[in-house]
């Protein structure tokens, strides 16, 4: 069976960004997902369409089909007093939380005396993703 809409796909992958490996399933369990169920970024699924078990493929995913382009409007400055635990404030760290029912993640870009600059873009927004993939199995979802 080949990778197609509704199929349960098991695979190993390595992800490089800007020449550096940033993620891999090689030393752990395979990644398992349902193709076409929007569990993966669009460019990843598109490149796997039609592959069969045992096949390997290297491909690039442009930002528009990955985590999107960077949006400068997603960078916000907040008053420092809004952060209850200042020991958690470190440039480059990722904060997680929620506003009402809406979860968010933000990278701390800059810490000043009176404000903290946060970037709400996905950390991989604007990046070209380089994947190495090996399809292990493809099964009907049933």
LUMVO-785646 format. One record per residue: residue number from 1; z, x, y of N, C-alpha, C in turn. Coordinates in nm, 2 decimals. Atoms other than C-alpha are relative to their C-alpha. Layout:
! residues N
[site NUM [Z X Y] [Z X Y] [Z X Y]] ...
! end
This chain:
! residues 142
[site 1 [0.00 0.09 -0.12] [0.00 0.00 0.00] [0.00 0.09 0.12]] [site 2 [0.00 -0.08 -0.12] [-0.07 0.13 0.35] [0.08 -0.07 0.11]] [site 3 [-0.08 0.05 -0.11] [0.13 0.09 0.67] [-0.08 -0.10 0.07]] [site 4 [0.06 0.12 -0.07] [0.06 -0.25 0.82] [0.11 -0.09 0.04]] [site 5 [-0.10 0.09 -0.06] [0.23 -0.53 1.00] [0.09 -0.06 -0.11]] [site 6 [-0.09 0.06 0.10] [0.54 -0.65 0.81] [0.05 0.09 -0.11]] [site 7 [-0.04 -0.09 0.11] [0.56 -0.35 0.57] [0.13 0.07 0.04]] [site 8 [-0.12 -0.08 -0.02] [0.89 -0.17 0.52] [-0.04 0.14 -0.03]] [site 9 [0.04 -0.14 0.01] [0.82 0.20 0.58] [0.11 0.09 0.00]] [site 10 [-0.10 -0.11 0.01] [1.03 0.50 0.48] [-0.08 0.13 0.03]] [site 11 [0.07 -0.12 -0.04] [0.94 0.83 0.64] [0.10 0.11 0.04]] [site 12 [-0.07 -0.11 -0.06] [1.06 1.17 0.75] [-0.08 0.04 0.12]] [site 13 [0.06 -0.04 -0.12] [0.99 1.29 1.10] [0.07 0.11 0.06]] [site 14 [-0.05 -0.11 -0.09] [1.04 1.58 1.34] [-0.05 -0.04 0.14]] [site 15 [0.04 0.03 -0.13] [1.03 1.51 1.71] [0.02 0.13 0.09]] [site 16 [-0.01 -0.11 -0.09] [0.95 1.79 1.96] [-0.03 -0.06 0.14]] [site 17 [0.03 0.03 -0.14] [0.96 1.75 2.34] [0.00 0.13 0.08]] [site 18 [0.01 -0.13 -0.08] [0.84 2.03 2.57] [0.02 0.12 -0.09]] [site 19 [-0.01 -0.11 0.09] [0.82 2.26 2.27] [0.13 0.02 -0.07]] [site 20 [-0.13 -0.01 0.06] [1.18 2.20 2.16] [0.02 -0.11 -0.10]] [site 21 [-0.03 0.11 0.09] [1.28 2.01 1.85] [0.13 -0.07 0.05]] [site 22 [-0.11 0.08 -0.05] [1.51 1.73 1.96] [0.06 -0.10 -0.10]] [site 23 [-0.05 0.10 0.10] [1.54 1.51 1.66] [-0.08 0.02 -0.13]] [site 24 [0.07 -0.02 0.13] [1.46 1.52 1.29] [0.08 -0.08 -0.11]] [site 25 [-0.06 0.06 0.11] [1.53 1.32 0.97] [0.00 0.09 -0.12]] [site 26 [0.03 -0.09 0.11] [1.45 1.62 0.75] [0.13 0.03 -0.08]] [site 27 [-0.13 -0.03 0.07] [1.82 1.70 0.67] [0.09 -0.12 -0.03]] [site 28 [-0.08 0.12 0.02] [1.93 1.34 0.64] [-0.08 -0.10 -0.08]] [site 29 [0.08 0.11 0.06] [1.82 1.01 0.51] [-0.13 -0.03 0.07]] [site 30 [0.12 0.03 -0.07] [1.47 0.90 0.58] [0.02 -0.12 0.10]] [site 31 [0.00 0.11 -0.10] [1.40 0.67 0.87] [-0.07 -0.12 -0.07]] [site 32 [0.06 0.12 0.06] [1.33 0.31 0.74] [-0.01 -0.10 0.11]] [site 33 [0.02 0.11 -0.10] [1.18 0.04 0.96] [-0.10 -0.10 -0.04]] [site 34 [0.10 0.10 0.03] [0.97 -0.27 0.95] [-0.11 0.01 0.10]] [site 35 [0.12 -0.03 -0.09] [0.62 -0.20 1.09] [-0.04 -0.13 0.08]] [site 36 [0.04 0.12 -0.08] [0.53 -0.44 1.38] [0.12 -0.08 0.05]] [site 37 [-0.12 0.07 -0.04] [0.89 -0.56 1.43] [0.06 0.05 0.13]] [site 38 [-0.04 -0.05 -0.13] [0.92 -0.37 1.76] [0.13 0.08 -0.02]] [site 39 [-0.12 -0.09 0.02] [1.19 -0.14 1.61] [-0.03 0.14 0.04]] [site 40 [0.04 -0.14 -0.04] [0.99 0.17 1.71] [-0.08 -0.01 0.12]] [site 41 [0.08 0.00 -0.12] [0.81 0.27 2.02] [-0.15 -0.03 -0.04]] [site 42 [0.14 0.04 0.03] [0.45 0.14 2.04] [-0.09 0.11 -0.05]] [site 43 [0.09 -0.12 0.03] [0.28 0.48 2.03] [0.03 0.05 -0.14]] [site 44 [-0.04 -0.05 0.13] [0.47 0.57 1.71] [-0.06 -0.09 -0.10]] [site 45 [0.06 0.10 0.09] [0.37 0.25 1.53] [-0.15 0.01 -0.01]] [site 46 [0.14 0.00 0.00] [0.01 0.27 1.64] [-0.06 0.12 -0.08]] [site 47 [0.05 -0.12 0.07] [-0.03 0.63 1.50] [0.03 -0.01 -0.15]] [site 48 [-0.03 0.01 0.14] [0.12 0.52 1.16] [-0.09 -0.10 -0.07]] [site 49 [0.08 0.11 0.06] [-0.11 0.22 1.11] [-0.10 0.05 -0.09]] [site 50 [0.10 -0.04 0.09] [-0.31 0.26 0.80] [0.03 0.12 -0.09]] [site 51 [-0.04 -0.11 0.08] [-0.13 0.56 0.66] [0.06 -0.05 -0.14]] [site 52 [-0.04 0.03 0.13] [-0.03 0.57 0.29] [0.11 0.10 -0.04]] [site 53 [-0.10 -0.09 0.05] [0.26 0.72 0.10] [-0.05 0.14 -0.04]] [site 54 [0.05 -0.14 0.03] [0.23 1.10 0.07] [-0.07 0.06 0.12]] [site 55 [0.07 -0.05 -0.11] [0.03 1.13 0.39] [0.09 0.06 0.11]] [site 56 [-0.07 -0.06 -0.11] [0.14 1.36 0.67] [-0.09 0.00 0.12]] [site 57 [0.08 0.01 -0.12] [0.03 1.35 1.03] [0.08 0.06 0.12]] [site 58 [-0.06 -0.04 -0.13] [0.10 1.52 1.36] [-0.07 -0.07 0.11]] [site 59 [0.07 0.07 -0.11] [0.04 1.33 1.68] [0.09 0.00 0.12]] [site 60 [-0.07 0.01 -0.13] [0.14 1.29 2.05] [0.01 -0.14 0.04]] [site 61 [-0.01 0.13 -0.06] [0.27 0.99 2.22] [0.02 0.02 0.15]] [site 62 [-0.01 -0.01 -0.15] [0.21 0.96 2.59] [0.11 -0.09 0.05]] [site 63 [-0.12 0.08 -0.05] [0.50 0.83 2.81] [-0.03 -0.15 0.01]] [site 64 [0.02 0.15 -0.01] [0.33 0.49 2.86] [0.02 -0.07 -0.13]] [site 65 [-0.02 0.06 0.13] [0.35 0.43 2.49] [0.12 0.05 -0.08]] [site 66 [-0.13 -0.05 0.05] [0.69 0.60 2.44] [0.11 -0.07 0.07]] [site 67 [-0.11 0.05 -0.07] [0.98 0.55 2.66] [-0.03 -0.03 0.15]] [site 68 [0.04 0.04 -0.14] [0.78 0.47 2.98] [0.00 0.12 0.09]] [site 69 [0.00 -0.10 -0.11] [0.72 0.66 3.30] [0.13 0.00 0.07]] [site 70 [-0.12 -0.01 -0.08] [1.00 0.78 3.51] [-0.01 -0.09 0.12]] [site 71 [0.00 0.09 -0.11] [1.10 0.53 3.78] [0.11 0.05 0.10]] [site 72 [-0.10 -0.05 -0.10] [1.27 0.68 4.09] [0.09 -0.11 0.05]] [site 73 [-0.09 0.11 -0.04] [1.42 0.34 4.17] [0.11 -0.02 -0.10]] [site 74 [-0.11 0.01 0.11] [1.63 0.38 3.85] [0.11 0.11 0.03]] [site 75 [-0.10 -0.10 -0.03] [1.83 0.66 4.02] [0.08 -0.07 0.11]] [site 76 [-0.10 0.07 -0.09] [2.14 0.52 4.19] [0.11 0.08 0.04]] [site 77 [-0.13 -0.06 -0.04] [2.43 0.65 4.39] [0.11 -0.10 0.01]] [site 78 [-0.11 0.09 0.00] [2.76 0.49 4.33] [0.13 0.07 0.06]] [site 79 [-0.13 -0.06 -0.06] [3.10 0.55 4.51] [0.08 0.06 -0.12]] [site 80 [-0.08 -0.07 0.10] [3.31 0.79 4.31] [0.12 -0.08 -0.05]] [site 81 [-0.12 0.07 0.03] [3.61 0.56 4.32] [-0.03 -0.11 -0.11]] [site 82 [0.03 0.10 0.11] [3.42 0.32 4.08] [0.02 0.05 -0.14]] [site 83 [-0.02 -0.06 0.13] [3.48 0.56 3.80] [0.15 0.02 -0.03]] [site 84 [-0.14 -0.01 0.03] [3.82 0.51 3.65] [0.05 0.13 -0.06]] [site 85 [-0.04 -0.13 0.07] [3.83 0.82 3.43] [-0.09 0.11 0.05]] [site 86 [0.09 -0.11 -0.06] [3.70 1.11 3.64] [-0.01 0.12 -0.10]] [site 87 [0.01 -0.11 0.09] [3.76 1.35 3.35] [-0.13 -0.01 -0.08]] [site 88 [0.12 0.03 0.07] [3.45 1.19 3.19] [-0.12 0.04 0.08]] [site 89 [0.11 -0.03 -0.09] [3.24 1.29 3.49] [-0.04 0.15 -0.01]] [site 90 [0.06 -0.13 0.01] [3.02 1.59 3.41] [-0.15 -0.01 0.01]] [site 91 [0.14 0.00 -0.02] [2.67 1.66 3.53] [-0.07 0.02 -0.14]] [site 92 [0.07 -0.01 0.13] [2.42 1.61 3.24] [0.05 -0.09 -0.11]] [site 93 [-0.06 0.09 0.11] [2.65 1.38 3.04] [-0.07 -0.14 0.02]] [site 94 [0.05 0.14 0.00] [2.53 1.03 2.94] [0.12 -0.09 -0.01]] [site 95 [-0.10 0.10 0.00] [2.75 0.74 3.03] [-0.06 -0.13 -0.07]] [site 96 [0.04 0.13 0.06] [2.73 0.41 2.83] [0.10 -0.10 0.05]] [site 97 [-0.09 0.11 -0.04] [2.87 0.08 2.93] [-0.07 -0.13 0.01]] [site 98 [0.07 0.12 -0.01] [2.79 -0.27 3.02] [0.04 -0.07 0.14]] [site 99 [-0.02 0.08 -0.12] [2.76 -0.49 3.33] [-0.02 -0.14 -0.04]] [site 100 [0.01 0.13 0.06] [2.84 -0.84 3.22] [-0.04 0.01 -0.15]] [site 101 [0.05 -0.01 0.14] [2.65 -0.88 2.89] [-0.11 0.11 -0.02]] [site 102 [0.11 -0.10 0.01] [2.39 -0.61 2.98] [0.04 0.14 -0.02]] [site 103 [-0.04 -0.14 0.03] [2.44 -0.27 2.81] [-0.09 0.09 0.09]] [site 104 [0.08 -0.10 -0.07] [2.33 0.04 2.99] [0.04 0.14 -0.04]] [site 105 [-0.02 -0.14 0.01] [2.30 0.42 2.96] [-0.05 0.06 0.12]] [site 106 [0.04 -0.08 -0.12] [2.28 0.66 3.25] [0.04 0.14 -0.01]] [site 107 [-0.03 -0.14 0.00] [2.27 1.03 3.29] [0.06 0.04 0.14]] [site 108 [-0.06 -0.05 -0.13] [2.50 1.19 3.55] [-0.08 0.11 0.05]] [site 109 [0.09 -0.10 -0.06] [2.26 1.38 3.78] [0.08 0.09 0.09]] [site 110 [-0.07 -0.08 -0.10] [2.50 1.49 4.06] [0.14 -0.06 0.03]] [site 111 [-0.13 0.05 -0.04] [2.87 1.46 4.14] [0.04 0.07 0.14]] [site 112 [-0.04 -0.05 -0.13] [2.98 1.49 4.50] [0.14 -0.06 0.03]] [site 113 [-0.13 0.05 -0.04] [3.31 1.43 4.68] [0.02 -0.15 0.00]] [site 114 [-0.02 0.14 -0.01] [3.25 1.07 4.75] [-0.10 -0.09 -0.08]] [site 115 [0.09 0.08 0.07] [2.96 0.96 4.53] [-0.05 0.07 -0.13]] [site 116 [0.06 -0.05 0.13] [2.80 1.00 4.18] [-0.14 -0.05 -0.01]] [site 117 [0.14 0.04 0.02] [2.43 1.00 4.13] [-0.03 -0.02 -0.15]] [site 118 [0.03 0.03 0.14] [2.32 0.83 3.81] [-0.15 -0.03 -0.02]] [site 119 [0.14 0.02 0.03] [1.97 0.82 3.65] [0.00 -0.10 -0.12]] [site 120 [0.00 0.11 0.10] [1.92 0.49 3.45] [-0.13 0.01 -0.08]] [site 121 [0.12 -0.02 0.09] [1.58 0.61 3.31] [0.04 0.04 -0.14]] [site 122 [-0.02 -0.05 0.13] [1.57 0.67 2.94] [-0.01 0.15 0.01]] [site 123 [0.01 -0.15 0.00] [1.63 1.05 2.88] [-0.14 0.05 -0.03]] [site 124 [0.13 -0.05 0.04] [1.28 1.07 2.73] [-0.11 -0.07 0.08]] [site 125 [0.10 0.06 -0.08] [1.10 0.87 3.00] [-0.08 0.11 0.07]] [site 126 [0.09 -0.09 -0.06] [0.80 1.05 3.14] [-0.03 0.12 -0.09]] [site 127 [0.03 -0.11 0.09] [0.79 1.29 2.84] [-0.11 -0.03 -0.10]] [site 128 [0.10 0.01 0.11] [0.51 1.35 2.59] [0.08 0.03 -0.12]] [site 129 [-0.07 -0.02 0.13] [0.65 1.31 2.24] [-0.09 0.06 -0.10]] [site 130 [0.08 -0.06 0.11] [0.52 1.53 1.96] [0.07 -0.02 -0.13]] [site 131 [-0.06 0.04 0.13] [0.58 1.39 1.62] [-0.07 0.07 -0.12]] [site 132 [0.05 -0.04 0.13] [0.54 1.54 1.27] [0.06 -0.11 -0.10]] [site 133 [-0.05 0.11 0.08] [0.56 1.25 1.02] [-0.06 0.02 -0.15]] [site 134 [0.05 0.01 0.14] [0.54 1.22 0.64] [0.05 -0.14 -0.05]] [site 135 [-0.03 0.13 0.05] [0.52 0.87 0.49] [0.05 0.02 -0.14]] [site 136 [-0.06 -0.01 0.14] [0.75 0.84 0.18] [-0.03 -0.12 -0.08]] [site 137 [0.03 0.12 0.07] [0.70 0.48 0.09] [-0.04 -0.11 0.09]] [site 138 [0.04 0.11 -0.08] [0.54 0.16 0.21] [0.02 -0.12 -0.10]] [site 139 [-0.02 0.12 0.09] [0.66 -0.18 0.06] [-0.01 -0.13 0.08]] [site 140 [0.00 0.14 -0.06] [0.62 -0.55 0.13] [0.14 -0.03 0.04]] [site 141 [-0.13 0.03 -0.05] [0.91 -0.68 0.33] [0.08 -0.10 -0.09]] [site 142 [-0.07 0.11 0.08] [0.99 -0.96 0.08] [0.10 0.06 -0.10]] 
! end
